[in-house]
Amino acid sequence: MKRKRKNYSANEKVAIIKRHLVDKVSVSDLCDEYLLNPTVFYRWQKEFFENGAAAFEKSDARRQRAERKRFEELE
């Protein structure tokens, strides 16, 4: 019998990756706990590192909008 696939949210994926990187939980233990294939975990980790800069770009864009608004108010 096939088991139903679990769809993890972005926050859940980050929490799982964080447990590996910060808490030093082994990949095999995490995969057993969350019923993941190790290739799925490593794909998530690769995407996490490739897109990590996006977390900082959002705050930069927010800061730029605030500066632009302040400049327009001064005009």
VODO-608353 format. One record per residue: x, y, z of N, C-alpha, C in turn; residue in one letter. Coordinates in Angstrom, 1 decimal, always signed. Each point is the difference from the previous one (the first is absolute). Example, Ala and Ser with C-alpha at 12.3 -4.5 7.8 and 13.67 -1.06 7.14 Angstrom:
# VODO-608353
+--------+---------+--------+---------+----------+--------+--------+---------+--------+-----+
! n.east ! n.north !   n.up ! ca.east ! ca.north !  ca.up ! c.east ! c.north !   c.up ! res !
+--------+---------+--------+---------+----------+--------+--------+---------+--------+-----+
!  +13.2 !    -5.7 !   +7.8 !    -0.9 !     +1.2 !   +0.0 !   +0.9 !    +1.2 !   +0.0 !   A !
!   -0.4 !    +1.1 !   -0.7 !    +0.9 !     +1.1 !   +0.0 !   -0.8 !    +1.1 !   +0.8 !   S !
+--------+---------+--------+---------+----------+--------+--------+---------+--------+-----+
//
This chain:
# VODO-608353
+--------+---------+--------+---------+----------+--------+--------+---------+--------+-----+
! n.east ! n.north !   n.up ! ca.east ! ca.north !  ca.up ! c.east ! c.north !   c.up ! res !
+--------+---------+--------+---------+----------+--------+--------+---------+--------+-----+
!   +0.8 !    -1.2 !   +0.0 !    -0.8 !     +1.2 !   +0.0 !   +0.9 !    +1.3 !   +0.0 !   M !
!   -0.3 !    +0.9 !   -0.9 !    +0.7 !     +1.2 !   -0.1 !   -0.3 !    +0.9 !   +1.2 !   K !
!   +1.0 !    +0.8 !   +0.5 !    -0.3 !     +0.9 !   +1.0 !   -0.2 !    +1.4 !   -0.7 !   R !
!   -0.9 !    +0.8 !   +0.6 !    -0.3 !     +1.3 !   -0.5 !   +1.2 !    +1.0 !   +0.1 !   K !
!   +0.3 !    +0.7 !   -1.0 !    +1.1 !     +0.9 !   +0.0 !   -0.3 !    +1.2 !   +0.9 !   R !
!   +0.9 !    +0.4 !   +0.8 !    -0.1 !     +1.2 !   +0.9 !   +0.6 !    +1.2 !   -0.8 !   K !
!   -0.8 !    +1.1 !   +0.0 !    +0.5 !     +1.2 !   -0.6 !   +0.4 !    +0.9 !   +1.2 !   N !
!   +1.3 !    +0.3 !   +0.0 !    +0.5 !     +0.9 !   +1.1 !   +0.0 !    +1.4 !   -0.4 !   Y !
!   -0.4 !    +0.9 !   +0.9 !    +0.1 !     +1.5 !   -0.3 !   +1.4 !    +0.4 !   +0.0 !   S !
!   +0.2 !    +1.2 !   -0.5 !    +1.3 !     +0.6 !   -0.1 !   +0.6 !    +0.1 !   +1.5 !   A !
!   -0.8 !    +0.4 !   +0.9 !    +0.4 !     +0.2 !   +1.4 !   +0.4 !    -1.4 !   +0.6 !   N !
!   -0.7 !    -1.0 !   -0.3 !    +0.3 !     -1.4 !   +0.5 !   +1.3 !    -0.4 !   -0.6 !   E !
!   +0.3 !    +0.2 !   -1.3 !    +1.2 !     -0.3 !   -0.7 !   +1.2 !    +0.6 !   +0.7 !   K !
!   -0.2 !    +1.3 !   +0.2 !    +1.1 !     +0.8 !   +0.7 !   +0.3 !    -0.6 !   +1.4 !   V !
!   -1.1 !    -0.3 !   +0.7 !    +0.2 !     -0.5 !   +1.4 !   +0.8 !    -1.3 !   -0.1 !   A !
!   -0.3 !    -0.9 !   -1.0 !    +0.6 !     -1.3 !   -0.1 !   +1.5 !    +0.2 !   -0.3 !   I !
!   +0.3 !    +0.9 !   -1.0 !    +1.4 !     +0.3 !   -0.4 !   +0.7 !    +0.6 !   +1.2 !   I !
!   -0.7 !    +0.9 !   +0.8 !    +0.7 !     +0.6 !   +1.1 !   +0.4 !    -1.0 !   +1.1 !   K !
!   -0.9 !    -1.0 !   +0.2 !    +0.3 !     -1.1 !   +0.9 !   +1.3 !    -0.7 !   -0.4 !   R !
!   +0.2 !    -0.1 !   -1.2 !    +1.3 !     -0.7 !   -0.5 !   +1.2 !    +1.0 !   +0.2 !   H !
!   -0.2 !    +1.2 !   -0.4 !    +1.2 !     +0.9 !   +0.0 !   +0.3 !    +0.6 !   +1.4 !   L !
!   -1.0 !    +0.3 !   +0.7 !    +0.2 !     +0.6 !   +1.4 !   +0.1 !    -1.0 !   +1.1 !   V !
!   -1.0 !    -0.9 !   +0.0 !    -0.1 !     -1.0 !   +1.1 !   +0.9 !    -1.3 !   -0.3 !   D !
!   +0.6 !    +0.0 !   -1.2 !    +0.9 !     -1.1 !   -0.4 !   -0.8 !    -1.4 !   +0.0 !   K !
!   -1.2 !    +0.0 !   -0.3 !    -0.8 !     -1.3 !   -0.2 !   +0.4 !    -0.5 !   -1.3 !   V !
!   +0.3 !    -1.3 !   -0.1 !    +0.5 !     -0.6 !   -1.2 !   -1.1 !    -0.1 !   -1.1 !   S !
!   +0.3 !    +0.1 !   -1.2 !    -0.9 !     -0.1 !   -1.1 !   -0.8 !    -1.3 !   +0.0 !   V !
!   +0.6 !    -1.1 !   +0.3 !    -0.7 !     -1.2 !   +0.1 !   -1.0 !    +0.0 !   +1.1 !   S !
!   +0.3 !    +0.5 !   +1.1 !    -1.0 !     +0.1 !   +1.1 !   -1.2 !    +0.9 !   -0.4 !   D !
!   +0.3 !    +1.1 !   -0.6 !    -1.1 !     +0.9 !   -0.5 !   -0.9 !    -0.7 !   -1.0 !   L !
!   +0.7 !    -0.7 !   -0.9 !    -0.8 !     -0.6 !   -1.1 !   -0.9 !    -1.2 !   +0.6 !   C !
!   +0.6 !    -0.6 !   +1.0 !    -0.9 !     -1.1 !   +0.6 !   -1.1 !    +0.7 !   +0.8 !   D !
!   +0.2 !    +1.0 !   +0.7 !    -1.0 !     +0.7 !   +0.8 !   -1.1 !    +0.6 !   -0.9 !   E !
!   +0.3 !    +0.6 !   -1.1 !    -0.9 !     +0.7 !   -0.9 !   -0.4 !    -0.8 !   -1.2 !   Y !
!   +0.5 !    -1.3 !   -0.1 !    -0.3 !     -0.9 !   -1.1 !   +0.4 !    +0.7 !   -1.3 !   L !
!   +1.2 !    +0.5 !   -0.1 !    +0.5 !     +0.6 !   -1.2 !   +1.1 !    -0.8 !   -0.6 !   L !
!   +0.0 !    +0.1 !   -1.3 !    +1.1 !     -0.6 !   -0.8 !   +1.2 !    +1.0 !   +0.2 !   N !
!   +1.2 !    -0.5 !   +0.3 !    +1.2 !     +0.9 !   +0.1 !   +0.2 !    +0.9 !   -1.2 !   P !
!   -0.3 !    -0.4 !   -1.2 !    +0.1 !     +0.9 !   -1.1 !   -0.9 !    +1.2 !   +0.1 !   T !
!   -1.2 !    -0.2 !   +0.5 !    -0.9 !     +1.1 !   +0.2 !   +0.6 !    +1.0 !   +1.0 !   V !
!   +0.5 !    -0.5 !   +1.1 !    +0.7 !     +0.9 !   +1.0 !   +1.1 !    +0.8 !   -0.6 !   F !
!   +0.9 !    -0.7 !   -0.8 !    +1.1 !     +0.7 !   -0.6 !   -0.5 !    +1.0 !   -1.0 !   Y !
!   -1.1 !    -0.3 !   -0.7 !    -0.5 !     +1.0 !   -1.0 !   -0.5 !    +1.2 !   +0.7 !   R !
!   -0.7 !    -0.2 !   +1.2 !    -0.5 !     +1.1 !   +0.8 !   +1.2 !    +0.9 !   +0.4 !   W !
!   +1.0 !    -0.7 !   +0.5 !    +1.2 !     +0.7 !   +0.5 !   +0.7 !    +0.8 !   -1.1 !   Q !
!   +0.1 !    -0.6 !   -1.2 !    +0.6 !     +0.7 !   -1.1 !   -0.8 !    +1.3 !   -0.4 !   K !
!   -1.4 !    -0.2 !   +0.0 !    -0.8 !     +1.2 !   -0.3 !   +0.1 !    +1.0 !   +1.1 !   E !
!   +0.1 !    -0.4 !   +1.2 !    +0.1 !     +0.9 !   +1.1 !   +1.3 !    +0.9 !   -0.1 !   F !
!   +1.1 !    -0.6 !   -0.3 !    +1.2 !     +0.7 !   -0.2 !   +0.0 !    +0.9 !   -1.2 !   F !
!   -0.6 !    -0.5 !   -1.1 !    +0.0 !     +0.8 !   -1.3 !   -0.9 !    +1.2 !   +0.2 !   E !
!   -1.1 !    -0.1 !   +0.8 !    -0.9 !     +1.1 !   +0.1 !   +0.1 !    +0.8 !   +1.3 !   N !
!   +1.1 !    -0.3 !   +0.7 !    +0.2 !     +0.7 !   +1.3 !   +0.0 !    +1.5 !   -0.1 !   G !
!   +0.6 !    +0.5 !   -1.1 !    +0.1 !     +1.5 !   -0.2 !   -1.3 !    +0.7 !   -0.1 !   A !
!   -1.0 !    -0.8 !   -0.4 !    -1.4 !     +0.6 !   -0.1 !   -0.5 !    +0.5 !   +1.3 !   A !
!   +0.4 !    -0.6 !   +1.1 !    -0.5 !     +0.4 !   +1.3 !   +0.5 !    +1.4 !   +0.3 !   A !
!   +1.2 !    +0.4 !   -0.5 !    +0.6 !     +1.3 !   +0.3 !   -0.5 !    +1.0 !   -1.0 !   F !
!   -0.3 !    -0.4 !   -1.2 !    -0.5 !     +0.9 !   -1.0 !   -1.3 !    +0.6 !   +0.3 !   E !
!   -0.9 !    -0.7 !   +0.7 !    -1.3 !     +0.5 !   +0.4 !   +0.2 !    +1.1 !   +1.0 !   K !
!   +0.9 !    -0.1 !   +0.9 !    +0.2 !     +1.1 !   +1.0 !   +0.6 !    +1.2 !   -0.7 !   S !
!   +0.9 !    -0.3 !   -1.0 !    +0.6 !     +1.1 !   -0.7 !   -1.1 !    +0.8 !   -0.8 !   D !
!   -0.9 !    -0.7 !   -0.6 !    -1.0 !     +0.6 !   -0.8 !   -0.9 !    +0.8 !   +0.9 !   A !
!   -0.3 !    -0.5 !   +1.2 !    -0.9 !     +0.7 !   +0.9 !   +0.7 !    +1.3 !   +0.5 !   R !
!   +1.3 !    -0.1 !   +0.2 !    +0.8 !     +1.2 !   +0.4 !   +0.0 !    +1.0 !   -1.1 !   R !
!   +0.2 !    -0.4 !   -1.2 !    +0.0 !     +0.9 !   -1.1 !   -1.3 !    +0.7 !   -0.2 !   Q !
!   -1.1 !    -0.7 !   +0.2 !    -1.4 !     +0.6 !   -0.1 !   -0.1 !    +1.1 !   +1.0 !   R !
!   +0.4 !    -0.3 !   +1.3 !    -0.1 !     +0.9 !   +1.1 !   +0.8 !    +1.3 !   -0.3 !   A !
!   +1.2 !    -0.2 !   -0.6 !    +0.9 !     +1.1 !   -0.3 !   -0.7 !    +0.9 !   -1.1 !   E !
!   -0.5 !    -0.7 !   -1.0 !    -0.7 !     +0.7 !   -1.1 !   -1.2 !    +0.8 !   +0.5 !   R !
!   -0.8 !    -0.6 !   +0.9 !    -1.1 !     +0.7 !   +0.6 !   +0.4 !    +1.2 !   +0.8 !   K !
!   +1.1 !    -0.1 !   +0.7 !    +0.5 !     +1.1 !   +0.8 !   +0.5 !    +1.1 !   -0.9 !   R !
!   +0.6 !    -0.4 !   -1.1 !    +0.6 !     +1.0 !   -0.9 !   -1.2 !    +0.8 !   -0.7 !   F !
!   -1.1 !    -0.7 !   -0.3 !    -1.1 !     +0.6 !   -0.7 !   -0.7 !    +1.0 !   +1.0 !   E !
!   +0.0 !    -0.4 !   +1.3 !    -0.7 !     +0.9 !   +1.0 !   +0.9 !    +1.3 !   +0.2 !   E !
!   +1.2 !    -0.1 !   -0.2 !    +0.9 !     +1.1 !   +0.2 !   -0.1 !    +1.0 !   -1.2 !   L !
!   -0.4 !    -0.5 !   -1.2 !    -0.1 !     +0.9 !   -1.2 !   -1.1 !    +0.9 !   +0.1 !   E !
+--------+---------+--------+---------+----------+--------+--------+---------+--------+-----+
//
